[in-house]
Amino acid sequence: QRGHGGTLTLPETCIRRPVFATVLSLAILLIGLISYGRLSVREYPRIDEPVVSVSTTYRGASAEVVESQVTKVLEDSLSGIEGVELMTSQSRSETSRINVRFRLTRDPDSAAADVRDKVARVRAKLPDTIDEPVIAKVEADSQPIIYIGVDAAPGTAIAATDYINRYVRPRMSVLPGAADVRIFGERKITMRVEINRSRLAGYRLTVQDIEDATSQNTKRLFR
């Protein structure tokens, strides 16, 4: 039986001409093999969401102080940016981190520029002794992929942190493929100063004078 209009359909042609059908099948198979070798496959699609992080270090400050004097001030300013979808924050001892997620329609570079502008506007409201806020775009493939645990005896966490910063971290940073080496849970030397108010008044000094002198000497010591 012929197809409409008296012409041969593809099944009829293959039945009547087996050699042609064989050659056609081999051609399709060959094209498939060539295409399979050139096909790029990714486990996850490369999608860079417009997420910007703001990290601030306030040395010597507790989590409550960081929350009230740093994180809250920055959140109030960043909430007014157009296109913000979600904003999360973490306030820990000496560290504040804010992640701002924008809608997918926002350009990541434009979003980062808006965040830098908002942070610059409220910089005067932040404490003078904080490190400058670090603003960075969060990329999908920039998260840590290897975690190495370090076990230290009780009371030696500060010594272990110092050893890692001096010897382990520099060597791991230059390994092929290593972009960054971060230390989580590090312990640093802290100092508590108890002030005698009577003697302080006798020298006609204020608490701010002691704080300034301590800060200047500490910076000079660790240069």
Buried (B, 14 or more C-beta within 10 A) or exposed (E): EEEEEEEEEEEEBBEEEEEEBEEBEEEEEEEEEEEEEEEEEEEEEEEEBBBBBBBBBBBBBEBEBBBEBBBBBBBEBBEEBEBBEEBEBBBEBBBBBBBBBBEEEBEBEEBBEBBBEBBEEBBEEBEEEBEEBEBEBBEEEEEEEEEEEEEBEEEEBBEBBBBBBEEBEEEBEEEEEEEEBEEEEBBEEEEEEEEEEEEBEEEEEEEEEEBEEEBEEBEEEEE
